[in-house]
Amino acid sequence: APGANALRVHRWAQTPAFAAWLDHASKPATKEETEFLGLLARLQQKGPGLEDLAQMLQDLLDRAVGDARLLQLLAGVPVSQGGLLPLAALVFHTQPLVRQRCADVLQRLETIPEGKRAICELNQFVAFAYERICKQVPPESSL
């Protein structure tokens, strides 16, 4: 039925979250937001070079500061497209620096509840590899 979600949408429109979303959506994106989303899009493309990939992950770390930016990162990797799995799969990369930067990004995401939840939803094979790297690699703050 076309109106099956009408009540749900109506209720959502009454919430502070909707008001905040509407306020944000009505403003043009900042240059920083546009660059961040562009970086996410480039990371999701197939085949960046080894050096490019490590640098892109570092750029992501440099820009993914604060809860709002981390939520934006999670929104950029929707479950319908594999969620964090395409990014988290970089824990198997042949280059140690890429594996380290991937672990740093995932550790940063774990600082917010939504990020912890997304990481818990990774398959066990990836989760075990991530945990192993976390034990081997010093936290990003000590780099």
C-alpha positions in Angstrom: 0.0 0.0 0.0 1.4 3.4 -0.9 0.5 4.9 2.5 1.9 2.1 4.5 4.7 4.2 5.9 2.7 7.4 6.2 2.2 7.1 10.0 5.8 6.3 10.6 6.9 9.3 8.4 4.4 11.6 10.2 5.7 10.5 13.6 9.3 11.0 12.5 8.5 14.5 11.2 7.5 15.4 14.8 10.9 14.5 16.3 13.9 16.7 17.1 16.0 14.4 14.9 13.9 15.3 11.9 14.1 19.0 12.6 17.9 18.7 12.8 18.0 16.7 9.5 15.7 19.2 7.8 17.8 22.1 9.0 21.0 20.5 7.8 19.5 19.4 4.5 18.3 22.9 3.7 21.8 24.3 3.9 24.4 23.8 1.1 27.2 21.3 2.0 30.4 22.8 3.2 33.6 22.4 1.3 34.9 20.1 4.1 31.8 17.9 3.9 32.0 17.7 0.1 35.7 16.7 0.3 34.9 14.1 3.0 32.2 12.5 0.9 34.4 12.6 -2.2 37.1 10.8 -0.3 34.6 8.1 0.8 33.5 7.7 -2.9 37.2 7.3 -4.1 37.8 4.7 -1.4 34.8 2.7 -2.5 36.1 2.7 -6.1 37.9 -0.4 -7.3 41.7 -0.4 -7.7 43.4 2.6 -6.1 47.2 2.1 -6.0 48.9 0.9 -2.9 50.4 4.3 -2.1 47.2 6.0 -2.9 45.2 3.7 -0.6 47.4 4.2 2.4 47.2 8.0 1.9 43.5 7.9 1.4 43.0 6.0 4.6 45.2 8.6 6.4 43.2 11.4 4.9 40.0 9.7 6.1 41.5 9.5 9.6 42.5 13.1 9.5 39.0 14.1 8.5 36.9 11.6 10.6 37.1 13.6 13.8 34.1 14.0 16.0 30.9 12.1 16.3 29.1 13.9 13.5 31.9 13.1 11.0 32.0 9.4 12.2 28.3 9.2 11.7 28.7 10.6 8.2 31.3 8.0 7.5 28.9 5.2 8.6 26.2 6.8 6.5 28.5 6.6 3.5 28.9 2.8 3.8 25.3 1.6 3.9 24.4 -1.9 4.9 22.9 -2.4 1.4 26.4 -2.0 0.0 28.1 -4.3 2.5 28.4 -1.8 5.3 31.9 -1.6 6.8 32.9 -4.9 5.1 34.5 -3.4 2.0 36.6 -1.0 4.2 37.2 -3.6 6.9 38.4 -6.1 4.4 41.6 -4.0 4.1 42.8 -5.7 7.2 43.9 -8.5 4.8 45.8 -6.1 2.5 49.3 -7.1 1.6 50.8 -3.8 2.6 51.3 -3.5 6.4 50.7 0.3 6.3 47.3 -0.2 4.7 46.3 -2.8 7.3 47.4 -0.5 10.1 45.5 2.5 8.8 42.4 0.4 8.3 42.6 -0.8 11.9 43.0 2.9 13.0 39.8 3.9 11.1 37.9 1.0 12.7 39.3 1.9 16.1 38.1 5.5 15.6 34.7 4.2 14.6 34.5 2.2 17.8 34.5 5.5 19.8 30.8 5.9 19.0 28.0 3.5 19.8 26.9 3.2 16.2 30.4 2.4 15.1 30.7 -0.3 17.8 27.5 -1.8 16.5 28.7 -1.7 12.9 31.9 -3.4 13.8 30.1 -6.1 15.8 28.1 -6.8 12.6 31.3 -7.7 10.7 31.7 -11.4 9.9 33.9 -13.3 12.4 36.7 -13.8 9.9 37.2 -10.1 9.4 36.5 -9.3 13.1 39.2 -11.8 14.2 41.7 -10.3 11.8 40.9 -6.8 13.0 41.4 -7.8 16.6 44.7 -9.5 15.8 45.9 -6.3 14.1 44.8 -4.2 17.1 46.9 -6.3 19.4 50.0 -5.9 17.0 49.6 -2.3 16.0 50.0 0.5 18.5 46.9 2.7 18.8 46.8 5.6 16.3 47.3 8.1 19.1 50.8 6.8 19.7 51.9 6.9 16.0 
